């Protein structure tokens, strides 16, 4: 008969083996095949925070600034923005305009937009001190890079991502700012910006003369622009390498009709010319996740199995665009598209 010690050793080894197998299977249910990458389709790209509105201030005509407080908040650099989930569920993107060294709060500002989609009005009329809001991010697709010189062009609320940049520039940096708005009273942070360098700042109440104001851009200067679409288009026409920050879709999500196959669901449907992939998919699969509907947050990202995509988002990297798309704004270049849905 086996000795008691041998039995105990074998039983212990068997128990450890079973536990190891359970852990391995949890990591990869298809074990012994390699573990699969976590799916990205249909989920927010960053974890959400719950922050309290600690302060609310009117900083210009039609512009409200919010300070959102928390603890040990993720760090950020000038140019970064957050997604703000409003009480109604609307998601809007706002540039951070506070101090990156402050890990206890985020500061954003929003202008009331008449005729908009309702996000700015909700912030102005419903968000009060003490409210808790869900925040995602920060993310930065508008970073401040090293350069021999800088030219900043801001229109109205477009000054918000540039304010931390101006504060962060090293002493002696060669920079200039063209800041335009409807009136001086409508331009947030104007007094602080003029104090940063009165001889470097040109303030225009009304339409700026870009040919005149931007006639002598230093050699090697990096040009940044944020503001109304018309202003950004005009600056991009003069400076093709301009770095732009926009919070509205670059183009309409409409286009030519095409066939869409949802491979895992076994369904084939048509995306009309005057509708979106997201709308067509949700008519068949109502639980498909989405959020901003503007190509910024990434919640509706889906894997593309076949077909050529016309990417219209402002978020995905080139590597991500190789096999996925944001179905709220992007469409097919080909007559047929297949999604892993």
NUVOPA-316318 format. One record per residue (C-alpha): residue in one letter; x, z, y. Coordinates in steps of 0.5 Angstrom, whole numbers, plus 500, padded with zeros to 3 digits. Each point is the difference from the previous one (the first is absolute). Example, Ala and Ser with C-alpha at 12.3 -4.5 7.8 and 13.67 -1.06 7.14 Angstrom:
2
(pt 'A' (525 516 491))
(pt 'S' (502 498 507))
This chain:
341
(pt 'X' (500 500 500))
(pt 'X' (502 499 507))
(pt 'X' (503 506 504))
(pt 'X' (496 503 505))
(pt 'X' (506 498 505))
(pt 'X' (500 493 498))
(pt 'X' (492 499 501))
(pt 'X' (500 503 507))
(pt 'X' (505 495 502))
(pt 'X' (497 494 497))
(pt 'X' (493 503 503))
(pt 'X' (503 501 507))
(pt 'X' (504 493 500))
(pt 'X' (493 497 498))
(pt 'X' (496 504 506))
(pt 'X' (506 497 505))
(pt 'X' (499 493 498))
(pt 'X' (493 500 500))
(pt 'X' (500 503 508))
(pt 'X' (505 495 501))
(pt 'X' (496 494 498))
(pt 'X' (494 503 504))
(pt 'X' (504 500 506))
(pt 'X' (503 493 499))
(pt 'X' (493 497 498))
(pt 'X' (497 503 507))
(pt 'X' (506 496 503))
(pt 'X' (498 494 497))
(pt 'X' (494 499 496))
(pt 'X' (503 494 496))
(pt 'X' (506 503 498))
(pt 'X' (505 498 497))
(pt 'X' (499 494 505))
(pt 'X' (503 502 507))
(pt 'X' (496 504 505))
(pt 'X' (496 495 505))
(pt 'X' (501 500 507))
(pt 'X' (494 504 503))
(pt 'X' (495 495 503))
(pt 'X' (499 499 507))
(pt 'X' (493 497 500))
(pt 'X' (494 503 504))
(pt 'X' (504 506 502))
(pt 'X' (502 503 507))
(pt 'X' (508 499 501))
(pt 'X' (501 507 502))
(pt 'X' (498 507 499))
(pt 'X' (495 503 505))
(pt 'X' (501 506 504))
(pt 'X' (494 504 503))
(pt 'X' (502 502 508))
(pt 'X' (496 504 505))
(pt 'X' (499 497 507))
(pt 'X' (504 505 504))
(pt 'X' (499 497 507))
(pt 'X' (496 494 503))
(pt 'X' (502 497 507))
(pt 'X' (498 494 504))
(pt 'X' (507 497 502))
(pt 'X' (497 494 504))
(pt 'X' (493 497 501))
(pt 'X' (497 498 494))
(pt 'X' (506 503 496))
(pt 'X' (500 507 496))
(pt 'X' (506 503 497))
(pt 'X' (499 504 493))
(pt 'X' (505 505 498))
(pt 'X' (500 501 492))
(pt 'X' (503 507 497))
(pt 'X' (502 501 493))
(pt 'X' (506 503 497))
(pt 'X' (507 497 497))
(pt 'X' (497 493 502))
(pt 'X' (503 494 497))
(pt 'X' (506 497 505))
(pt 'X' (499 494 504))
(pt 'X' (504 496 505))
(pt 'X' (498 496 506))
(pt 'X' (496 494 499))
(pt 'X' (496 504 494))
(pt 'X' (493 500 500))
(pt 'X' (494 504 496))
(pt 'X' (494 499 497))
(pt 'X' (494 504 502))
(pt 'X' (494 501 496))
(pt 'X' (494 501 505))
(pt 'X' (494 505 498))
(pt 'X' (496 493 499))
(pt 'X' (505 498 495))
(pt 'X' (503 495 504))
(pt 'X' (508 499 500))
(pt 'X' (504 498 506))
(pt 'X' (507 499 501))
(pt 'X' (503 504 506))
(pt 'X' (508 500 502))
(pt 'X' (503 507 501))
(pt 'X' (502 501 507))
(pt 'X' (502 507 499))
(pt 'X' (507 503 498))
(pt 'X' (503 498 494))
(pt 'X' (504 507 499))
(pt 'X' (493 504 500))
(pt 'X' (498 501 493))
(pt 'X' (494 504 502))
(pt 'X' (496 495 503))
(pt 'X' (498 492 501))
(pt 'X' (498 497 507))
(pt 'X' (496 494 501))
(pt 'X' (496 497 505))
(pt 'X' (494 495 500))
(pt 'X' (497 496 505))
(pt 'X' (492 499 500))
(pt 'X' (499 493 498))
(pt 'X' (493 497 503))
(pt 'X' (497 495 495))
(pt 'X' (505 503 494))
(pt 'X' (499 502 493))
(pt 'X' (498 507 502))
(pt 'X' (506 504 498))
(pt 'X' (503 501 507))
(pt 'X' (493 502 502))
(pt 'X' (499 505 495))
(pt 'X' (507 503 502))
(pt 'X' (498 501 507))
(pt 'X' (493 502 499))
(pt 'X' (500 504 493))
(pt 'X' (507 503 499))
(pt 'X' (501 507 503))
(pt 'X' (505 505 500))
(pt 'X' (500 504 494))
(pt 'X' (497 494 495))
(pt 'X' (504 498 494))
(pt 'X' (502 493 499))
(pt 'X' (503 497 494))
(pt 'X' (507 496 502))
(pt 'X' (504 495 495))
(pt 'X' (507 499 502))
(pt 'X' (504 499 504))
(pt 'X' (503 493 499))
(pt 'X' (504 496 504))
(pt 'X' (500 492 501))
(pt 'X' (503 500 507))
(pt 'X' (506 504 500))
(pt 'X' (505 501 505))
(pt 'X' (506 496 498))
(pt 'X' (507 500 503))
(pt 'X' (502 495 505))
(pt 'X' (504 498 506))
(pt 'X' (494 500 504))
(pt 'X' (492 501 500))
(pt 'X' (494 497 504))
(pt 'X' (494 504 499))
(pt 'X' (493 496 501))
(pt 'X' (494 505 500))
(pt 'X' (493 498 502))
(pt 'X' (495 506 501))
(pt 'X' (500 505 494))
(pt 'X' (505 496 497))
(pt 'X' (505 504 503))
(pt 'X' (499 506 495))
(pt 'X' (505 497 495))
(pt 'X' (505 499 505))
(pt 'X' (500 507 504))
(pt 'X' (504 503 494))
(pt 'X' (505 494 500))
(pt 'X' (501 501 507))
(pt 'X' (501 508 499))
(pt 'X' (505 498 494))
(pt 'X' (505 495 504))
(pt 'X' (507 503 501))
(pt 'X' (502 501 507))
(pt 'X' (503 494 502))
(pt 'X' (496 495 496))
(pt 'X' (498 493 504))
(pt 'X' (493 500 500))
(pt 'X' (494 498 504))
(pt 'X' (492 501 499))
(pt 'X' (495 495 503))
(pt 'X' (493 504 500))
(pt 'X' (494 497 501))
(pt 'X' (492 503 501))
(pt 'X' (494 498 503))
(pt 'X' (501 506 505))
(pt 'X' (506 505 501))
(pt 'X' (494 505 499))
(pt 'X' (499 497 493))
(pt 'X' (507 500 498))
(pt 'X' (502 507 496))
(pt 'X' (507 503 500))
(pt 'X' (501 496 507))
(pt 'X' (503 506 504))
(pt 'X' (505 502 494))
(pt 'X' (502 493 499))
(pt 'X' (502 499 507))
(pt 'X' (504 506 500))
(pt 'X' (504 498 494))
(pt 'X' (503 494 504))
(pt 'X' (496 498 506))
(pt 'X' (505 494 501))
(pt 'X' (499 498 493))
(pt 'X' (493 500 500))
(pt 'X' (495 494 503))
(pt 'X' (493 502 500))
(pt 'X' (495 495 501))
(pt 'X' (492 501 502))
(pt 'X' (497 494 497))
(pt 'X' (503 494 497))
(pt 'X' (508 500 500))
(pt 'X' (504 494 501))
(pt 'X' (504 499 494))
(pt 'X' (504 494 502))
(pt 'X' (502 504 506))
(pt 'X' (501 507 497))
(pt 'X' (503 498 494))
(pt 'X' (504 495 503))
(pt 'X' (507 503 499))
(pt 'X' (500 504 493))
(pt 'X' (507 502 498))
(pt 'X' (504 496 495))
(pt 'X' (499 503 493))
(pt 'X' (494 505 503))
(pt 'X' (494 502 495))
(pt 'X' (493 499 503))
(pt 'X' (495 504 498))
(pt 'X' (492 499 501))
(pt 'X' (494 504 499))
(pt 'X' (493 498 504))
(pt 'X' (494 496 500))
(pt 'X' (501 493 495))
(pt 'X' (500 496 506))
(pt 'X' (506 503 503))
(pt 'X' (504 501 493))
(pt 'X' (499 492 499))
(pt 'X' (503 499 507))
(pt 'X' (506 504 499))
(pt 'X' (501 497 493))
(pt 'X' (499 493 503))
(pt 'X' (506 501 504))
(pt 'X' (504 505 495))
(pt 'X' (499 498 493))
(pt 'X' (504 505 497))
(pt 'X' (496 506 504))
(pt 'X' (498 506 496))
(pt 'X' (492 501 500))
(pt 'X' (496 506 499))
(pt 'X' (492 498 499))
(pt 'X' (494 504 498))
(pt 'X' (495 494 499))
(pt 'X' (501 495 495))
(pt 'X' (504 494 502))
(pt 'X' (495 495 498))
(pt 'X' (493 500 497))
(pt 'X' (499 501 493))
(pt 'X' (496 494 499))
(pt 'X' (502 493 498))
(pt 'X' (498 495 494))
(pt 'X' (496 502 494))
(pt 'X' (504 501 494))
(pt 'X' (498 502 493))
(pt 'X' (502 507 498))
(pt 'X' (501 503 493))
(pt 'X' (500 507 498))
(pt 'X' (504 500 494))
(pt 'X' (499 507 497))
(pt 'X' (492 500 502))
(pt 'X' (499 493 497))
(pt 'X' (497 498 506))
(pt 'X' (501 493 504))
(pt 'X' (497 500 507))
(pt 'X' (501 496 507))
(pt 'X' (502 503 506))
(pt 'X' (497 496 506))
(pt 'X' (503 497 506))
(pt 'X' (497 505 504))
(pt 'X' (501 507 496))
(pt 'X' (506 504 497))
(pt 'X' (503 501 493))
(pt 'X' (498 507 501))
(pt 'X' (493 499 501))
(pt 'X' (499 495 495))
(pt 'X' (504 505 495))
(pt 'X' (495 506 502))
(pt 'X' (494 496 499))
(pt 'X' (502 500 492))
(pt 'X' (504 506 500))
(pt 'X' (497 505 505))
(pt 'X' (505 506 499))
(pt 'X' (506 495 502))
(pt 'X' (504 505 505))
(pt 'X' (501 498 507))
(pt 'X' (501 503 507))
(pt 'X' (502 497 506))
(pt 'X' (498 492 499))
(pt 'X' (506 498 505))
(pt 'X' (506 499 495))
(pt 'X' (503 507 502))
(pt 'X' (499 505 495))
(pt 'X' (501 497 494))
(pt 'X' (494 503 496))
(pt 'X' (497 494 498))
(pt 'X' (507 497 497))
(pt 'X' (499 496 494))
(pt 'X' (504 497 495))
(pt 'X' (500 492 500))
(pt 'X' (501 497 493))
(pt 'X' (499 493 502))
(pt 'X' (500 495 506))
(pt 'X' (503 500 507))
(pt 'X' (498 505 505))
(pt 'X' (500 499 508))
(pt 'X' (502 507 502))
(pt 'X' (497 503 506))
(pt 'X' (502 507 500))
(pt 'X' (504 504 504))
(pt 'X' (503 505 494))
(pt 'X' (502 497 494))
(pt 'X' (508 498 499))
(pt 'X' (502 493 498))
(pt 'X' (501 503 493))
(pt 'X' (493 503 499))
(pt 'X' (497 494 503))
(pt 'X' (504 496 494))
(pt 'X' (494 503 495))
(pt 'X' (495 503 504))
(pt 'X' (495 500 506))
(pt 'X' (496 504 505))
(pt 'X' (493 497 499))
(pt 'X' (497 502 506))
(pt 'X' (503 495 504))
(pt 'X' (505 495 496))
(pt 'X' (497 494 496))
(pt 'X' (502 495 495))
(pt 'X' (504 494 502))
(pt 'X' (498 497 494))
(pt 'X' (493 498 497))
(pt 'X' (500 505 495))
(pt 'X' (503 507 500))
(pt 'X' (500 505 494))
(pt 'X' (501 508 502))
(pt 'X' (501 505 495))
(pt 'X' (493 504 501))
